[in-house]
Structures are given as structure tokens and as C-alpha cells.
Amino acid sequence: MAAAPWGTIGQFLPVGAAGTALRSVAYFDGRGASQAWIVLLCWAFGGFVLLSLGKWRKTAH
């Protein structure tokens, strides 16, 4: 029973969300992919913020 929550947790990681989005677009005409797109956008936004902070910190010194 320890493996039960990992499928749900995996949907909030980029690989799981990308797989769900791709499957929804390929087989279900995009229905059911909204949560996956939101997760991917949040990861992309977080990466952009971290890149911006790194560049800002590099130029601040």
C-alpha cells in the first residue's frame, strides 16, 4: 500500500504532467489536460523566476 500516493504526487512533477497532457491531446482531443497544463506552466514560471534571480545576483555583485 505504500505505492498508492506516488501516482498522485507524480502528476505534480513535470514528467507526469507532460505525459498526462500529451495523452489527453492525442487521445481525448485535449479534454482533461487543464490541470496538467497548469502544473507545467507553474514549473516553467518557477524556472524563469530562478533564472532571473540567478542573473540578477550575478550582475548585482
PyMOL Python script that loads the backbone (N, CA, C, O; Angstrom):
from pymol import cmd

cmd.read_pdbstr("""\
ATOM      1  N   MET A   1       0.804  -1.207   0.000  1.00  0.00           N
ATOM      2  CA  MET A   1       0.000   0.000   0.000  1.00  0.00           C
ATOM      3  C   MET A   1       0.845   1.269   0.000  1.00  0.00           C
ATOM      4  O   MET A   1       0.286   2.359  -0.118  1.00  0.00           O
ATOM      5  N   ALA A   2       2.128   1.178   0.123  1.00  0.00           N
ATOM      6  CA  ALA A   2       2.959   2.372   0.174  1.00  0.00           C
ATOM      7  C   ALA A   2       3.068   3.072  -1.174  1.00  0.00           C
ATOM      8  O   ALA A   2       3.419   4.250  -1.222  1.00  0.00           O
ATOM      9  N   ALA A   3       2.776   2.378  -2.268  1.00  0.00           N
ATOM     10  CA  ALA A   3       2.921   2.964  -3.597  1.00  0.00           C
ATOM     11  C   ALA A   3       1.701   3.772  -4.030  1.00  0.00           C
ATOM     12  O   ALA A   3       1.745   4.420  -5.076  1.00  0.00           O
ATOM     13  N   ALA A   4       0.636   3.755  -3.274  1.00  0.00           N
ATOM     14  CA  ALA A   4      -0.605   4.415  -3.682  1.00  0.00           C
ATOM     15  C   ALA A   4      -0.476   5.921  -3.902  1.00  0.00           C
ATOM     16  O   ALA A   4      -0.990   6.400  -4.913  1.00  0.00           O
ATOM     17  N   PRO A   5       0.164   6.694  -3.045  1.00  0.00           N
ATOM     18  CA  PRO A   5       0.168   8.143  -3.283  1.00  0.00           C
ATOM     19  C   PRO A   5       1.148   8.597  -4.361  1.00  0.00           C
ATOM     20  O   PRO A   5       1.089   9.751  -4.788  1.00  0.00           O
ATOM     21  N   TRP A   6       2.034   7.735  -4.807  1.00  0.00           N
ATOM     22  CA  TRP A   6       3.070   8.183  -5.742  1.00  0.00           C
ATOM     23  C   TRP A   6       2.509   8.547  -7.106  1.00  0.00           C
ATOM     24  O   TRP A   6       3.073   9.406  -7.785  1.00  0.00           O
ATOM     25  N   GLY A   7       1.432   7.931  -7.524  1.00  0.00           N
ATOM     26  CA  GLY A   7       0.813   8.294  -8.794  1.00  0.00           C
ATOM     27  C   GLY A   7       0.245   9.699  -8.759  1.00  0.00           C
ATOM     28  O   GLY A   7       0.336  10.443  -9.736  1.00  0.00           O
ATOM     29  N   THR A   8      -0.338  10.056  -7.634  1.00  0.00           N
ATOM     30  CA  THR A   8      -0.891  11.395  -7.476  1.00  0.00           C
ATOM     31  C   THR A   8       0.224  12.425  -7.374  1.00  0.00           C
ATOM     32  O   THR A   8       0.146  13.492  -7.982  1.00  0.00           O
ATOM     33  N   ILE A   9       1.245  12.112  -6.619  1.00  0.00           N
ATOM     34  CA  ILE A   9       2.379  13.027  -6.486  1.00  0.00           C
ATOM     35  C   ILE A   9       3.074  13.209  -7.834  1.00  0.00           C
ATOM     36  O   ILE A   9       3.503  14.313  -8.169  1.00  0.00           O
ATOM     37  N   GLY A  10       3.184  12.136  -8.601  1.00  0.00           N
ATOM     38  CA  GLY A  10       3.833  12.201  -9.900  1.00  0.00           C
ATOM     39  C   GLY A  10       3.135  13.119 -10.883  1.00  0.00           C
ATOM     40  O   GLY A  10       3.776  13.643 -11.795  1.00  0.00           O
ATOM     41  N   GLN A  11       1.837  13.327 -10.721  1.00  0.00           N
ATOM     42  CA  GLN A  11       1.109  14.225 -11.613  1.00  0.00           C
ATOM     43  C   GLN A  11       1.465  15.695 -11.384  1.00  0.00           C
ATOM     44  O   GLN A  11       1.156  16.549 -12.216  1.00  0.00           O
ATOM     45  N   PHE A  12       2.109  15.985 -10.266  1.00  0.00           N
ATOM     46  CA  PHE A  12       2.531  17.355  -9.971  1.00  0.00           C
ATOM     47  C   PHE A  12       4.000  17.591 -10.313  1.00  0.00           C
ATOM     48  O   PHE A  12       4.539  18.662 -10.033  1.00  0.00           O
ATOM     49  N   LEU A  13       4.644  16.602 -10.912  1.00  0.00           N
ATOM     50  CA  LEU A  13       6.009  16.740 -11.413  1.00  0.00           C
ATOM     51  C   LEU A  13       5.953  16.921 -12.926  1.00  0.00           C
ATOM     52  O   LEU A  13       4.986  16.495 -13.557  1.00  0.00           O
ATOM     53  N   PRO A  14       6.964  17.540 -13.516  1.00  0.00           N
ATOM     54  CA  PRO A  14       6.902  17.838 -14.953  1.00  0.00           C
ATOM     55  C   PRO A  14       6.702  16.613 -15.849  1.00  0.00           C
ATOM     56  O   PRO A  14       5.949  16.684 -16.820  1.00  0.00           O
ATOM     57  N   VAL A  15       7.352  15.510 -15.544  1.00  0.00           N
ATOM     58  CA  VAL A  15       7.235  14.331 -16.400  1.00  0.00           C
ATOM     59  C   VAL A  15       5.818  13.759 -16.368  1.00  0.00           C
ATOM     60  O   VAL A  15       5.266  13.409 -17.411  1.00  0.00           O
ATOM     61  N   GLY A  16       5.240  13.665 -15.195  1.00  0.00           N
ATOM     62  CA  GLY A  16       3.880  13.144 -15.077  1.00  0.00           C
ATOM     63  C   GLY A  16       2.856  14.058 -15.721  1.00  0.00           C
ATOM     64  O   GLY A  16       1.936  13.592 -16.394  1.00  0.00           O
ATOM     65  N   ALA A  17       3.012  15.364 -15.516  1.00  0.00           N
ATOM     66  CA  ALA A  17       2.082  16.320 -16.115  1.00  0.00           C
ATOM     67  C   ALA A  17       2.214  16.351 -17.629  1.00  0.00           C
ATOM     68  O   ALA A  17       1.212  16.462 -18.336  1.00  0.00           O
ATOM     69  N   ALA A  18       3.432  16.253 -18.131  1.00  0.00           N
ATOM     70  CA  ALA A  18       3.635  16.248 -19.586  1.00  0.00           C
ATOM     71  C   ALA A  18       3.026  14.992 -20.204  1.00  0.00           C
ATOM     72  O   ALA A  18       2.415  15.062 -21.270  1.00  0.00           O
ATOM     73  N   GLY A  19       3.186  13.855 -19.551  1.00  0.00           N
ATOM     74  CA  GLY A  19       2.585  12.621 -20.049  1.00  0.00           C
ATOM     75  C   GLY A  19       1.070  12.699 -20.078  1.00  0.00           C
ATOM     76  O   GLY A  19       0.442  12.259 -21.041  1.00  0.00           O
ATOM     77  N   THR A  20       0.484  13.251 -19.038  1.00  0.00           N
ATOM     78  CA  THR A  20      -0.969  13.401 -18.984  1.00  0.00           C
ATOM     79  C   THR A  20      -1.454  14.359 -20.054  1.00  0.00           C
ATOM     80  O   THR A  20      -2.461  14.093 -20.711  1.00  0.00           O
ATOM     81  N   ALA A  21      -0.752  15.474 -20.240  1.00  0.00           N
ATOM     82  CA  ALA A  21      -1.147  16.441 -21.261  1.00  0.00           C
ATOM     83  C   ALA A  21      -1.038  15.841 -22.655  1.00  0.00           C
ATOM     84  O   ALA A  21      -1.937  16.011 -23.478  1.00  0.00           O
ATOM     85  N   LEU A  22       0.041  15.154 -22.920  1.00  0.00           N
ATOM     86  CA  LEU A  22       0.233  14.531 -24.229  1.00  0.00           C
ATOM     87  C   LEU A  22      -0.834  13.473 -24.496  1.00  0.00           C
ATOM     88  O   LEU A  22      -1.391  13.413 -25.592  1.00  0.00           O
ATOM     89  N   ARG A  23      -1.114  12.652 -23.511  1.00  0.00           N
ATOM     90  CA  ARG A  23      -2.146  11.617 -23.661  1.00  0.00           C
ATOM     91  C   ARG A  23      -3.516  12.245 -23.880  1.00  0.00           C
ATOM     92  O   ARG A  23      -4.290  11.768 -24.710  1.00  0.00           O
ATOM     93  N   SER A  24      -3.824  13.309 -23.144  1.00  0.00           N
ATOM     94  CA  SER A  24      -5.118  13.969 -23.297  1.00  0.00           C
ATOM     95  C   SER A  24      -5.268  14.595 -24.669  1.00  0.00           C
ATOM     96  O   SER A  24      -6.346  14.534 -25.260  1.00  0.00           O
ATOM     97  N   VAL A  25      -4.218  15.191 -25.183  1.00  0.00           N
ATOM     98  CA  VAL A  25      -4.282  15.815 -26.505  1.00  0.00           C
ATOM     99  C   VAL A  25      -4.359  14.745 -27.596  1.00  0.00           C
ATOM    100  O   VAL A  25      -5.127  14.887 -28.548  1.00  0.00           O
ATOM    101  N   ALA A  26      -3.578  13.693 -27.467  1.00  0.00           N
ATOM    102  CA  ALA A  26      -3.514  12.675 -28.515  1.00  0.00           C
ATOM    103  C   ALA A  26      -4.781  11.823 -28.587  1.00  0.00           C
ATOM    104  O   ALA A  26      -5.235  11.492 -29.683  1.00  0.00           O
ATOM    105  N   TYR A  27      -5.349  11.467 -27.456  1.00  0.00           N
ATOM    106  CA  TYR A  27      -6.456  10.524 -27.456  1.00  0.00           C
ATOM    107  C   TYR A  27      -7.813  11.133 -27.135  1.00  0.00           C
ATOM    108  O   TYR A  27      -8.838  10.594 -27.553  1.00  0.00           O
ATOM    109  N   PHE A  28      -7.845  12.237 -26.406  1.00  0.00           N
ATOM    110  CA  PHE A  28      -9.121  12.781 -25.941  1.00  0.00           C
ATOM    111  C   PHE A  28      -9.365  14.204 -26.405  1.00  0.00           C
ATOM    112  O   PHE A  28     -10.186  14.910 -25.820  1.00  0.00           O
ATOM    113  N   ASP A  29      -8.667  14.637 -27.445  1.00  0.00           N
ATOM    114  CA  ASP A  29      -8.846  15.967 -28.031  1.00  0.00           C
ATOM    115  C   ASP A  29      -8.614  17.089 -27.012  1.00  0.00           C
ATOM    116  O   ASP A  29      -9.242  18.145 -27.090  1.00  0.00           O
ATOM    117  N   GLY A  30      -7.726  16.855 -26.073  1.00  0.00           N
ATOM    118  CA  GLY A  30      -7.350  17.867 -25.100  1.00  0.00           C
ATOM    119  C   GLY A  30      -8.214  17.928 -23.858  1.00  0.00           C
ATOM    120  O   GLY A  30      -7.929  18.701 -22.943  1.00  0.00           O
ATOM    121  N   ARG A  31      -9.261  17.129 -23.810  1.00  0.00           N
ATOM    122  CA  ARG A  31     -10.127  17.151 -22.623  1.00  0.00           C
ATOM    123  C   ARG A  31      -9.402  16.524 -21.434  1.00  0.00           C
ATOM    124  O   ARG A  31      -8.792  15.462 -21.560  1.00  0.00           O
ATOM    125  N   GLY A  32      -9.471  17.170 -20.308  1.00  0.00           N
ATOM    126  CA  GLY A  32      -8.849  16.644 -19.103  1.00  0.00           C
ATOM    127  C   GLY A  32      -7.387  17.033 -18.940  1.00  0.00           C
ATOM    128  O   GLY A  32      -6.703  16.512 -18.059  1.00  0.00           O
ATOM    129  N   ALA A  33      -6.903  17.937 -19.776  1.00  0.00           N
ATOM    130  CA  ALA A  33      -5.490  18.311 -19.715  1.00  0.00           C
ATOM    131  C   ALA A  33      -5.256  19.624 -18.980  1.00  0.00           C
ATOM    132  O   ALA A  33      -4.111  20.059 -18.856  1.00  0.00           O
ATOM    133  N   SER A  34      -6.305  20.260 -18.493  1.00  0.00           N
ATOM    134  CA  SER A  34      -6.131  21.591 -17.897  1.00  0.00           C
ATOM    135  C   SER A  34      -5.231  21.567 -16.661  1.00  0.00           C
ATOM    136  O   SER A  34      -4.385  22.448 -16.504  1.00  0.00           O
ATOM    137  N   GLN A  35      -5.395  20.584 -15.789  1.00  0.00           N
ATOM    138  CA  GLN A  35      -4.536  20.512 -14.611  1.00  0.00           C
ATOM    139  C   GLN A  35      -3.084  20.277 -15.012  1.00  0.00           C
ATOM    140  O   GLN A  35      -2.171  20.853 -14.420  1.00  0.00           O
ATOM    141  N   ALA A  36      -2.874  19.441 -16.006  1.00  0.00           N
ATOM    142  CA  ALA A  36      -1.510  19.171 -16.460  1.00  0.00           C
ATOM    143  C   ALA A  36      -0.868  20.436 -17.028  1.00  0.00           C
ATOM    144  O   ALA A  36       0.303  20.706 -16.763  1.00  0.00           O
ATOM    145  N   TRP A  37      -1.621  21.212 -17.805  1.00  0.00           N
ATOM    146  CA  TRP A  37      -1.067  22.458 -18.363  1.00  0.00           C
ATOM    147  C   TRP A  37      -0.758  23.458 -17.250  1.00  0.00           C
ATOM    148  O   TRP A  37       0.253  24.158 -17.307  1.00  0.00           O
ATOM    149  N   ILE A  38      -1.613  23.525 -16.253  1.00  0.00           N
ATOM    150  CA  ILE A  38      -1.361  24.443 -15.132  1.00  0.00           C
ATOM    151  C   ILE A  38      -0.093  24.041 -14.388  1.00  0.00           C
ATOM    152  O   ILE A  38       0.719  24.895 -14.032  1.00  0.00           O
ATOM    153  N   VAL A  39       0.077  22.743 -14.154  1.00  0.00           N
ATOM    154  CA  VAL A  39       1.284  22.255 -13.475  1.00  0.00           C
ATOM    155  C   VAL A  39       2.525  22.595 -14.292  1.00  0.00           C
ATOM    156  O   VAL A  39       3.522  23.061 -13.740  1.00  0.00           O
ATOM    157  N   LEU A  40       2.471  22.368 -15.599  1.00  0.00           N
ATOM    158  CA  LEU A  40       3.630  22.675 -16.446  1.00  0.00           C
ATOM    159  C   LEU A  40       3.925  24.169 -16.484  1.00  0.00           C
ATOM    160  O   LEU A  40       5.088  24.570 -16.472  1.00  0.00           O
ATOM    161  N   LEU A  41       2.891  24.989 -16.529  1.00  0.00           N
ATOM    162  CA  LEU A  41       3.099  26.441 -16.508  1.00  0.00           C
ATOM    163  C   LEU A  41       3.702  26.904 -15.184  1.00  0.00           C
ATOM    164  O   LEU A  41       4.547  27.799 -15.163  1.00  0.00           O
ATOM    165  N   CYS A  42       3.271  26.298 -14.089  1.00  0.00           N
ATOM    166  CA  CYS A  42       3.853  26.652 -12.782  1.00  0.00           C
ATOM    167  C   CYS A  42       5.326  26.281 -12.721  1.00  0.00           C
ATOM    168  O   CYS A  42       6.136  27.055 -12.211  1.00  0.00           O
ATOM    169  N   TRP A  43       5.687  25.100 -13.236  1.00  0.00           N
ATOM    170  CA  TRP A  43       7.099  24.707 -13.262  1.00  0.00           C
ATOM    171  C   TRP A  43       7.910  25.644 -14.160  1.00  0.00           C
ATOM    172  O   TRP A  43       9.028  26.021 -13.810  1.00  0.00           O
ATOM    173  N   ALA A  44       7.353  26.021 -15.314  1.00  0.00           N
ATOM    174  CA  ALA A  44       8.055  26.931 -16.215  1.00  0.00           C
ATOM    175  C   ALA A  44       8.230  28.300 -15.566  1.00  0.00           C
ATOM    176  O   ALA A  44       9.296  28.907 -15.674  1.00  0.00           O
ATOM    177  N   PHE A  45       7.192  28.786 -14.893  1.00  0.00           N
ATOM    178  CA  PHE A  45       7.279  30.074 -14.212  1.00  0.00           C
ATOM    179  C   PHE A  45       8.312  30.024 -13.086  1.00  0.00           C
ATOM    180  O   PHE A  45       9.088  30.963 -12.910  1.00  0.00           O
ATOM    181  N   GLY A  46       8.322  28.930 -12.326  1.00  0.00           N
ATOM    182  CA  GLY A  46       9.309  28.773 -11.258  1.00  0.00           C
ATOM    183  C   GLY A  46      10.732  28.747 -11.800  1.00  0.00           C
ATOM    184  O   GLY A  46      11.636  29.334 -11.206  1.00  0.00           O
ATOM    185  N   GLY A  47      10.931  28.072 -12.922  1.00  0.00           N
ATOM    186  CA  GLY A  47      12.249  28.053 -13.550  1.00  0.00           C
ATOM    187  C   GLY A  47      12.667  29.419 -14.034  1.00  0.00           C
ATOM    188  O   GLY A  47      13.828  29.805 -13.895  1.00  0.00           O
ATOM    189  N   PHE A  48      11.723  30.159 -14.606  1.00  0.00           N
ATOM    190  CA  PHE A  48      12.012  31.521 -15.065  1.00  0.00           C
ATOM    191  C   PHE A  48      12.394  32.418 -13.897  1.00  0.00           C
ATOM    192  O   PHE A  48      13.323  33.218 -14.004  1.00  0.00           O
ATOM    193  N   VAL A  49      11.687  32.288 -12.789  1.00  0.00           N
ATOM    194  CA  VAL A  49      12.000  33.091 -11.597  1.00  0.00           C
ATOM    195  C   VAL A  49      13.397  32.760 -11.091  1.00  0.00           C
ATOM    196  O   VAL A  49      14.167  33.665 -10.769  1.00  0.00           O
ATOM    197  N   LEU A  50      13.733  31.480 -11.017  1.00  0.00           N
ATOM    198  CA  LEU A  50      15.062  31.089 -10.542  1.00  0.00           C
ATOM    199  C   LEU A  50      16.161  31.580 -11.484  1.00  0.00           C
ATOM    200  O   LEU A  50      17.216  32.024 -11.029  1.00  0.00           O
ATOM    201  N   LEU A  51      15.920  31.503 -12.789  1.00  0.00           N
ATOM    202  CA  LEU A  51      16.901  32.020 -13.744  1.00  0.00           C
ATOM    203  C   LEU A  51      17.078  33.523 -13.597  1.00  0.00           C
ATOM    204  O   LEU A  51      18.196  34.035 -13.653  1.00  0.00           O
ATOM    205  N   SER A  52      15.974  34.222 -13.409  1.00  0.00           N
ATOM    206  CA  SER A  52      16.040  35.675 -13.238  1.00  0.00           C
ATOM    207  C   SER A  52      16.786  36.054 -11.967  1.00  0.00           C
ATOM    208  O   SER A  52      17.588  36.988 -11.964  1.00  0.00           O
ATOM    209  N   LEU A  53      16.518  35.319 -10.879  1.00  0.00           N
ATOM    210  CA  LEU A  53      17.229  35.592  -9.630  1.00  0.00           C
ATOM    211  C   LEU A  53      18.719  35.320  -9.775  1.00  0.00           C
ATOM    212  O   LEU A  53      19.540  36.068  -9.244  1.00  0.00           O
ATOM    213  N   GLY A  54      19.071  34.265 -10.483  1.00  0.00           N
ATOM    214  CA  GLY A  54      20.480  33.952 -10.699  1.00  0.00           C
ATOM    215  C   GLY A  54      21.171  35.010 -11.526  1.00  0.00           C
ATOM    216  O   GLY A  54      22.309  35.385 -11.242  1.00  0.00           O
ATOM    217  N   LYS A  55      20.486  35.496 -12.554  1.00  0.00           N
ATOM    218  CA  LYS A  55      21.093  36.543 -13.389  1.00  0.00           C
ATOM    219  C   LYS A  55      21.200  37.842 -12.598  1.00  0.00           C
ATOM    220  O   LYS A  55      22.208  38.544 -12.688  1.00  0.00           O
ATOM    221  N   TRP A  56      20.160  38.166 -11.820  1.00  0.00           N
ATOM    222  CA  TRP A  56      20.187  39.388 -11.029  1.00  0.00           C
ATOM    223  C   TRP A  56      21.304  39.340  -9.996  1.00  0.00           C
ATOM    224  O   TRP A  56      21.996  40.333  -9.770  1.00  0.00           O
ATOM    225  N   ARG A  57      21.473  38.183  -9.373  1.00  0.00           N
ATOM    226  CA  ARG A  57      22.503  38.056  -8.354  1.00  0.00           C
ATOM    227  C   ARG A  57      23.892  38.159  -8.973  1.00  0.00           C
ATOM    228  O   ARG A  57      24.796  38.742  -8.374  1.00  0.00           O
ATOM    229  N   LYS A  58      24.064  37.606 -10.150  1.00  0.00           N
ATOM    230  CA  LYS A  58      25.359  37.642 -10.828  1.00  0.00           C
ATOM    231  C   LYS A  58      25.723  39.085 -11.212  1.00  0.00           C
ATOM    232  O   LYS A  58      26.885  39.475 -11.104  1.00  0.00           O
ATOM    233  N   THR A  59      24.747  39.872 -11.654  1.00  0.00           N
ATOM    234  CA  THR A  59      25.032  41.249 -12.053  1.00  0.00           C
ATOM    235  C   THR A  59      25.076  42.198 -10.856  1.00  0.00           C
ATOM    236  O   THR A  59      25.652  43.280 -10.962  1.00  0.00           O
ATOM    237  N   ALA A  60      24.487  41.822  -9.725  1.00  0.00           N
ATOM    238  CA  ALA A  60      24.455  42.702  -8.546  1.00  0.00           C
ATOM    239  C   ALA A  60      25.814  42.780  -7.866  1.00  0.00           C
ATOM    240  O   ALA A  60      26.106  43.775  -7.203  1.00  0.00           O
ATOM    241  N   HIS A  61      26.639  41.775  -8.008  1.00  0.00           N
ATOM    242  CA  HIS A  61      27.933  41.789  -7.336  1.00  0.00           C
ATOM    243  C   HIS A  61      28.983  42.343  -8.209  1.00  0.00           C
ATOM    244  O   HIS A  61      30.142  42.430  -7.803  1.00  0.00           O
TER     245      HIS A  61
END
""", "prot")
cmd.dss("prot")
cmd.show_as("cartoon", "prot")
cmd.util.cbc("prot")
cmd.orient("prot")
